[in-house]
Amino acid sequence: MTLTLDSGDEVLTYFGLRTFTLSSYLHPGIPGVPPQENIDRGGGDLPNMPFKLSSADPNLCWAECNKTAECLSWAYGKPNCGGDGADALCWLKSTVPNPSNNRCRWSGVEPQPPYTAVKPALNNDRIFLAGWLDQSFWPDGIYTAPGDDALKSDLQAVLDYGLNVVRLHQKVNPERWYYWADKLGIVIFQDAVQKYGGATSATVPYFTSDITAMIEGKYNHPCIVQWTIFNEGDCWGVFNVSDMVDYVRSLDDTRLIDTDSGGGANNYRLADVFDIHDYPNPQQPIPSATQYGMIGEYGGLGAFVSGKEWVDNGCYAYERVDSTYDFAIKYVNLTQMVLANDKYFTSAVIYTQITDVEEECDGYLNYDRTPKWNSTSIQLVYNANQEMINTMP
């Protein structure tokens, strides 16, 4: 759309004005599950888990969940079972992980009555966001893309695979990358750069300076709809997390805030997103009246392509698959799990990741940006992604 300014100059608006807000709806609630022996529910732990119980009784763990407001499910570890120690252990959880067989566990789910929850809305229309994690590494320039066409190509690939969002992971990209996201109409979740381990109080002013520069420098790009302050447990422990959320809100009150993608500070239930990480299978994030549910990382499937690895036989993935075809089928199965988890829970999913990197080979694409799939498999993946986007809002 072309606009004429008061000065008489004409400018091209390439993404358009946009809002990204929270839209309320009635969540049907969560059915309770009484204590089940030999069933585990891994992941979604509240901070400082597990803890020791006074005796070997799963009902004690259940009782602790009953009296803990943030607890939605629980798991109990049998003493001296499967290599576990002599203590009876209890894990309280802020979400409802999928059940799995484990002879050393008991678990259960707390019932939740219907309640008001929220979903994201783009320009007042509810939207389901499906995309990938992008660390924006390059095999020749590492942090630097070879040129403008390369920046555009990574974003065009989002659309080519049927997706609509990128979580830019712990990096701030060049202006042209955001220009192309604006122009192509791709939603961006922008991470702050993290201190990856070893954070101290001395980290705080540097981190604060960096996140200020990021928000002030990228504020005018409408593609960015959400700021992610922390990632997992990388560095949030040395911060007053609530104060940092307030600080980011003071810099920009027009965008949503993700306090901590997949980390312990996520359980404080601050800001606008309840964001969990699960590998490889997607679990259920639990939305509330103030936070939508997001799976900030899942998948991590690895099809290692000979001749494309940065280090021969040196690749890692969260789950290795035998062939690129198996990769496509397994990926489609993961999208079906998202659909089965119910649209009332999940509003955004981020697959790890766009490309292989140096020693992590879980990308849609090889590190050199060549595709891993043939046209038939690409169409399968495209259709699966579109089904999530069109079914889940």
Salt bridges, closest charged atoms under 4 A:
GLU37 OE2 - LYS78 NZ 3.02
ASP45 OD1 - LYS93 NZ 2.57
GLU64 OE2 - LYS67 NZ 3.26
ASP84 OD2 - ARG105 NH1 2.97
ASP87 OD2 - LYS52 NZ 3.52
ASP148 OD1 - ARG176 NE 2.96
ASP154 OD2 - ARG369 NH2 2.90
GLU175 OE2 - LYS218 NZ 2.57
GLU175 OE1 - HIS221 NE2 2.69
ASP182 OD2 - HIS221 ND1 2.73
ASP191 OD2 - ARG167 NH2 2.95
ASP191 OD2 - HIS169 ND1 2.83
GLU232 OE2 - HIS277 ND1 2.74
ASP252 OD2 - ARG255 NH1 2.84
ASP272 OD2 - ARG249 NH1 2.87
GLU297 OE2 - ARG167 NH1 3.09
GLU297 OE2 - HIS277 ND1 3.63
GLU319 OE2 - LYS330 NZ 3.63
ASP356 OD1 - LYS372 NZ 2.79
ASP368 OD2 - LYS308 NZ 2.66
